Amino acid sequence: MISAGPNLALLLLGSYRKLVDAAVGELAARGYDDVRPSHEYALRAIDSGADSASSLGRALSVSKQAAGKTIAVLIERGYVTAEDDPDDARRRRLKVSDFGHRMMRDGEAIFNELRQTWADRIGHDELARLEERLTTFVGDETIRLGAPGWVSQDLPDVR
């Protein structure tokens, strides 16, 4: 039997996973069958200014090589474009394409629909209280897009 502390972490992770899996499934049903959760994080980071493999890697807490592989997939699938940098001919700047923005908007709408199903299940007031309490724990700081990379990082030795 898992004790209360670890169980809370697993419940939060399971809730997150359930929402994300449902969203990815609905995106596939709407024609975006090649989208993965990591793509959404990458697109949001690129949209927020991560315009190179190095800056995307830092934003996602992954290696430059991993970011480069993600970029290649996003370009191949039409979610991102790479344009010549007018200030540096050796560099190409990443930009979310119109298609990528459309998928992101559809994803946001899907998450709003999923939130509504949760509200229908536990009640609007209860869901609002849950969100308020989670906000209390998370605090005012922005939720970092690097969460997926962070989960797989080695932790520093804290002996």
C-alpha positions, 0 to 999 in steps of 0.5 A: 500500500502506498502511503499518503504523500506518494499517493498524492503525487501519483494522483496528481500525475494520474490526473495530468496523464488522464487529461493529456491522453484524452486531449491527444486522443481527441486531437487525433480524432480531429485530424492531428493524429501525429501530435504528441504531448511533447510537441505542444510544449515545444510549440508553446516554447517556440511561440514564446521566443525559443527560436533555435535548438539551443533555446528550445532545449533550455526551455524544455530542459532537454539537450540541444540534440533532443530539441533538434530532433523535435524541431525536425519532426515539427517542421516535417509535419508542418507545425513549425517553419525555419526562416533565415535569420536576417542578422546571421546567415548561419542561423535559421529562426523557428516560428510556429506555422499557421497550421501549428497555431490552429492545432494549438487553438484546437488543443486549448478548446479540447482542454476546455471541453475536458475541464467541463467534463470534470466540472460536470462530474464533480461540480463546478464549485468543487472544481473551482476549489480544486483549481484554487487550492492547486494554485496555492501550492504552485504559487505565482510563478509561471509553470515551466514548459520544461516539466517533461524534461525535468521529470527525466533529469538526474537529480543532484546528489543531496546526501 
